[in-house]
Amino acid sequence: MIEGVIYTPAGSARNFLEKGLWIDLTVGEALRRTAARVPNRIAFASEEGELSFRQLDERSERLGAALLDLGAQPGERAMFQMGTVLDTVVALSACYKAGIIPVCSVPQYREVEIGQLARLSGATLYFVQADFGSFDLVGFARGMQEKVPSLKHLIVARGRTDDQKRLIQSISLEAARRQLSQVKLTPEDCFVFQLSGGSTGVPKIIPRFHGEYLAHCDSWNRMHGMDEGSVAIWSLPIVHNAGQIFGYMGAIHWGRTTVLTSRIDIAHILDMIAKYRVTNAMSIGPIAPQLLAYRDLAKHDLSSLRYFVAFSRADAIEAHLGVKAANLYGITEGLVLISHPDDPPRARHLTQGRPGYTAEEIRILKAGTEEEVGPGEVGELCFRGPSSLRGYYNAPAQTREALTAQGFVRTGDLAKAHRIEGRLYYSFEGRLKDNINRGGEKFGTEEVENFIRQHPAVADVAVVAMPDEMLIERACAYVVPRPGMQPPDVGSLGGFLNSKGLAKFKFPERIEVVNAFPVTRVGKLDKAQLRKAIAEKLAREKNAAA
């Protein structure tokens, strides 16, 4: 038991297991079982080669045991700044088997994010990919170790000194299996710390559990129309919730193949689809918009592709590819919506879909209340089910804000229910929470505003989401300059934020200079009006350029 984690009550857990709403396995057991059944099948493929299930199982056994030999203990946490490569899959699998809890951290994070997460999670291990881009991640990680003393163990992969490879080679497979057999895990144990995209700069950690997560992923993969013979492709961080659900779990539990690409390059992604006969693709960021803009589809063999899902514009994707497509919705607190390939086009194209779990309960509530809206009305999307949030890690106040009196999770997103051919589907209608989804990376505006207010030329600032065809949303900063001072432009503001240690993807990409902000009738900042204003301005600019 990890202090600060809220576990499912034992009676409820037994009920979920008995009803098949959780799977009676740990993630490590699922991988071992699949490796014994289909040892030579490709588990993960990438530009650099392939990993069979046997290879993944054996390497992760040896690495997991070696981590324990370092002095790490089951229940300790590990930061991850690694890209979408085979070494990341091995490292994650090793942690799952050893009972070490990966923290969803990505290579793009900098001092602010890594410092907050490492301190909040109490992480003791730190995995870093040495060859990720031009930024010196290894030097950065060593600097963070000095700032956060709990980060005792730095494991560098793919560098001149490859710690991950050295650790794997430090122990035999037989010895590793003996050592890991002493690690006692159950389906009710926590196996990963995912993150919530909240409105403030303080991260909220979401503990997820072996049995519930395997079942959650299983149901969602079935909603994709996938089976053991399917092949998936994934190009965004594999440690993300979406990457784990779609890319990782379906492979290790079902024995199907996942293709990883370490960069978002449409021609390359399409070539990998052809090479590995990919059947199912997914985009939660810029892949779908870039694909829609790509005009050389005829150069690629996409005859294997059966289904493509993205956050929006499924109708355009389907017309462009000639492949069935659907919109989706996901929140790390435990709800994912999607339509099955056999669902009607109206559902696939005009809504974000339906839950994969039959046991998932969804309510749409009037904002700020626990009262349900009327049929066809817009309200806050709330849910409760076998995989829904029980509580944020070490955050009782935030947990109370997130849950209704009956235990429904408030998503902060607006939705509307649609009955189509006898089934309920749900469409995304906007946000109540003040955050931004830039290419699948969600972040709060309050954190960015607090840093911008430190700029000497800024009297006040309001950061809002502006729509973007490629990345879903980007950040726009409305700036009130100090009297007599020149407000910063995008470049100089970015340099200032970089000096503060903020991740680059959070930087505003447009600045609007104003004398004052609009306010509501009760005198509060009216961000809805600012979002509307920038969306309308962008539309006018686009029309003028056409």
N, C-alpha and C positions, 0 to 999 in steps of 0.2 A: 504494500500500500504506500502510495506517495502522498506525503502531507501536502495539503492544498488542493488535491484532486477530489472532486465529488464523484463518487462511484454510484452506479445503479444499485438500488437496494437488492439484497440477495434474492428475495422472493420474486421481484420483477425480472431479474436476470434469468432465474430458473424458468419462469413462464415464457420469456422470449426464446430461450433455447428449446424448450419442449415444443413450442409452436413453430419452430423453424424460422423465427424472425431474427434470430442470431444464429451463427454457424458455430458449432462446437469444435473449433480449432483455434490455434494461434496462427499468426501470419507465418512464423517460422515453420510450424508443422505443415501448413498448406504448401509451402515451397518444397519441403522434404517429400511430401506425398506425391506431388506432381513430378518431381525429379525421379522418383522411383518408378513412376508409371510411364513417363515419356522422356527418358534421360537424354536422348539425342536430338529431340526437337529443338528448334531455335526458340529461345525464350525472348531474347532481345537482340536486335540487329541495329547497326549504325554505320556511319561512314567509315569507321575504323575497324569494323569486323562484326563478329557474331558471338553470342554467348549461348551455349546449349543450357538446358535446365540442369544437367549434371554439373557443368562447369560453374554455373551460378551457385548451385547448392554447395559444391565443395569449396569454392573460394570464400563464400560467405561464412561457412563453418569455420574455416581456418582464421579468417579475419576476426570473427566474433570472439573466438577463444583467445586470440592474441590481444584483443582489447581488454579482456579480463585479466590477462597476464600483466598488462600495463598497470593494473591496480584499479581499473574502473569496476564499478559494481552495478548489478541490475538495479534499475530505477534512476540511475544518473542520466543527465541530459547531454545531448551533443548538438552543437551548432553545425550548420551545413552551408558552406559557400562553394557549391559545386554545380556545374552545368548539367546539361542533358546528355550525359555520356555513360558508357557502360560501367566505368568505375564508380559512378554515383549509385547505380543500382546495386552493385556488390556491397558498397559501404552501408547503404540503407538496410539491405537484407541482413548483413552482419549485426547491425544494431538491434534489429527486431528479434533475432535469435538470442542475442546476449541479454535481452531485457533492457537495453540502453535506449533512451527515448530521443529520437531525432526532433529537433526544433525547426520548424519551417522557416528557414532563413535562406536568402538567395544571394548569388554573387554580386548583384547590383547594390546591395545594402552597404552603407558606410558607417562611420563612427556613431552617429546618432542611433540608427536602427540596431546595429549589432550590440552597442552598449546597453540599450534598453532591454533587448531580448535576453542577452546573456545574464544580466543582473536579475531580471524578473524570473527567468527560468532556473537560475542557479546552475547553468551549464558548466560542465567540467571538461568536456571534450570539444574539439573544434576541427572539423574536416574542411580542407581547402583544396581547390583545384588550381595548380600552379600555372597552367597554360590557358586560363580563361581570359581571353582578350589581352589588351595591352596594359591594363592596370595591375600593379604589383600586389596581388592578393596575399601572397605569402608575407611580404613585408608589412602589409596592413594588419594581417592576423597577429603577427608578432607584437606589433604595437598595441593591439587590443588586449593581448595577454598581459601587458604591463599595466593597462588601465583597469582590467577586470581580473583580479588575481585568481578567481575560481576556475578560470580557463587553463587548467593544468596541462592538458595533453593536446598538442597540435599535431594533427595527422595530415601531411601534405601528400597529395596524389598528383602524379604526372609531372613531377619536377625533376631536377637533376638528382636530388635525393628523394626517391619515391618511398615515403614512409608506408603508404598503404601496401605496396608490393612487398616491401621488406617484412612487414608484419605478417602477411599471408605466408611468406616463405619461412617464417620463424618457428612454425609449428606444423607437425604432420597432421594429416587428415584424421588418422585414428586418435591421436591425442586430443585434437580439437573436439571430436565427437564425444569423447569421454568427458571432457571438461564441460561442454555445453549441456550434456545430459544432467548435470547437477543444477542447471538453471530451471527452476520450476515456475512456469507461467501458465495462466489459465485464460480462457476466452474473455473473462471479466476484467483482465488487467489492462492498464493503459499501455499503448504502444507508440504513440506519436503525439507531439504537441503541434497542432495547426494554429493558424492565426485568423482573427476576425478583422475584417475591414471596417474599423470604426471611424468615428468622426474626430477623435482626439489623437494626440501624438502618443498616448500611452497604449502599447499593444495589449490586446486581450488574447490570452492563450486558451485554446479549446482542446482539452484532452479527448482523444478518441481511443477506442478500446478494440481489442483483437476481434472478438466474435461479432460485435455489432458492425464493425467496419467491413469485415469480409462479406457479411450479409447485405449491407447497404450497397457495396460495390457490385455484388452478384446481381441484385435486383435491377440496378441501373444498367449494367451491361446487357441484361436480357431485354430491357426496354430499347436498347440499340438494335435489337434483332440479332445479337451476336451469339456465337456458339464456339465450341472448341476449335473449329476449323477457321474461324475468323482471324483476320490480321488487322491490327490497329496501327495508327501512326501518331506520334506525339512529338511536338517541337518546342514546347515551353517547359519551364522548370518541372522536373519529375517529382520533386519534394512537395510541390503544391498539392492542395486537396484534389483539384481536377486531374492533375497528373497521376496521383496515386489511384484515384477511382478508375480512370479510363486507361491509363498506360500501364500501371504496375500491378494492381490487384487482379485484374482480369487475366493477366499472363500467369502469375504465380499460382492462382487458385484454379483456373480452368485448364491451363496448359496451352493457351493460345499465344501467338507471337505478337510482340510489340516492336515496331520500328521507331527508333529514336533519331531525330535530326538535331544537331547541336546549333543550328542557325536557322533563321527564318528567311529562306530563299525559295521562292515559289517554284522556279524551274527545278531546283534540287529536290524539293519535297515531291514534286510530280514524278521525277525520275525514280525516287525511292518507292513511290506507290507502284510504279510499273515493275521495278526490279523484284519486289517482294510480294506482289499481287495483293496489295492492301485492299481490304474490304470496307473498313470503317475509319472515317477521319473526323476530327473535332477541332474547333477553333473557339477559344475564349478571348482572343486578342486580335492582332492585326492580320492573321493568316487569311481569314475569309474576305476582308476588304481587298487585300492585295491580290487574292485569287480572282476576284471579280474584275480587277483591272488588268489581269493577265490575258493577252490576246493570242498566245501561241499554244493553245491547248492541243491543237491538231498534231503537234510534235511529240505528244506524250500518249502512251497507252494507258488509258484509265478504265479499261474494260472490266477490271476486277472490282472497282469501287461500287459499293452498294448503298452507302448511306453517309451523309455529311451533316454534322450538326454544328450550330454556331449560336451566338447570343441573339442574333437578329438577321433579317434579310434572307431567310430561308427560301422564299419564293424566287428571289433573284439568283441565288446560288444554284437552285434546282434547274432553272432555265439555262444558266450559263454552263453547267457541267453535264446536264442531261442525266443527273443522278438524283434520287430522292434525297430531300434535305428537310431539316426541321430546326426550329429555334429551341433554345434550352434556357434554363435558369438554375443557378446553384448558389448555395450559401454554406460556408464551412460549418456552421452550427448544426447541419444535418439534413437539410432538404435539398434535393435535386429534382428538377422537373424536366421531362422530355416526352416527346411523342414516339410511339412505336412506328416503324416503317409502314405498317399496315393501317395506321390511323389515317383518317381522311385528310386531304390537303388543307382544308380549312383549319384543322387543328394544328397540323405541322407548321403552317405558314403564318397564321394569325394569332397564335398563342405561344407560350413557352412550354406547354405540355402539361403532363400530369405526373403524380408521384409513381415511382416504381413499386413502392411498398403498398400493398392493399391495406396495411394497418396504419398508414399515415393519416392523421387527421389534420384538415386544413380549415382555418377560419379566416374570414376577412372582416376586420374590426374597424370601427370608426376610429380615426387617429386619436391617440391619447386616452382611449376608453377600452372597456372590455365588452362593448356592445357590438353585435354583428350588424353589418350593413344589409340593406335590402338586396333582392335579386338584381344582378346586373350593375350594382353600384361599385364604385372604386373605394377601396379602403386599404388598411395595412394588412399585408400577408403575414399570417401567423400559423404555426404548425406544432404538432406534437406527435411523437412516434418512437419506435424502437431505437432509432439512432439520433434522436434529437438531443440538444445540449441539456446536460444536467446542471452545469455550472462552470463558469470560467475559473481558470487556475488562480488560486489565491486572490480572488476578486469578488468578495461577497456583495459589495454595493453594486458593482456592474452586473452581477448575476441577477439581483433583485430587479434592476431596471429592465433586464432583457426578457424576463419571464412574466407571464400573466399569473393571476392567482391560481389558475388551474394547470399551470405548467406549460402553457403554449409559448413558444419562442417568438418574440417580436422581431421580424426581419428588418424593420425600418424601410421596407420597400412597399410601394403601392401596387395593387393588383386588382384584377376583375375576373370573376368566374364566368365561364361560357359553357353552356350545355350543348354539346355537338354529338348528334347521333346517340343520345342516351348517356354520354359520359361527361364528366366535368373536367374542363381544362382551364388553365389560368394564364392570363396575359400580364406582362410587366407593364406598369403604367407610370413609372417614375419613382422618385425616392423621397422619403422623409428624412433619412439620415444625410448629414452633410459630408458626403465623401465622393471620391472620384475613382473611376475604374479606367485606368490608362493601360490598354492592351492586356487586361487580365490582372494587373497589379493594382490593388485597391489601397487607397490611403486617405487619411482624414485631412480636411482643409484647415482645421484649427491649428494643427502642428505647424503647417507651412506658414500660416499667418503669423504665428508667434515668432518665427525666425525672421520673416520679412519686416516685422515691426522694429527689429533691432537695427535696420538700415538707417543711417543718419539722415537720409533725405525723405524718409517715409513717416508721415504723421499717423496714418491709419491705412488698413488694407482689408479687403474682403476677397477671398479666393473662392471661385465657383467652377463647376464643371462646364465646359463648352463642348458641344457635339463634334465628333471627328469621324470621318468615314473610315479611316484606317485603324484607329486605336480605340474606338468607341467614344472615349472622352479624353480631353486634355485640360490642363489647369489654366484658367484665366485669372489674373490678379487685377482687381480694381484698386487703384492706388490714389490716396489723397496725399499729395506732397506737402512737406513742411514749407511754410511761407518763405518765399525768396530762394528756394532750392530747386535744382533740376531733378525731377524724378528719375530713377534708374530705368534703363531699357532692358530688354530681355537678356541680352548678353551680360551686362554688368551685374544684374540681379542674380543671374545664374552663378557668376563668379563669386559673389558674396555668399550665396547659400552653400556653394561648394566649400568655401573656407570654414563654414560652420559644421561640416561633416554630414550634410543631408544627402540622401540618395538622389541621383540625377533625375530619375523618372518622376520625382515629385516637383521639379522646378516648374514654375509657370511658363507657358510658352506663348503667352500674349499678355500685354499690359494695357489696361484702359485707365487713363488718368481722369479723375473726377474731382469736383469740389466737395461733394458730400454724397452719402449713400441714401438710397430710398429707404423709407421705414414703413412699417405696418401701422394700422390704426392705433395700436397700443404703444407705438414708439420704438419697436424692435427693428433691427436690421432686416430688410426684406430681401433675402438672398434669392427667393423665387423670382422676384422682379429682375434681379441682376442676371440670373440664368436665362430668363426669357429675352432680355435685352441683347445679350451676346449671341444667342442663337439666331435672333432676328437679324442682327447686324451681319453675321456670317452668311446667312441666306441672301441678304441683299448684295453682299460682295460677290458671292458666287454667281448670282444672276447677272450682275454687271459685267463680270468677266466672260460670261458665256457668249 
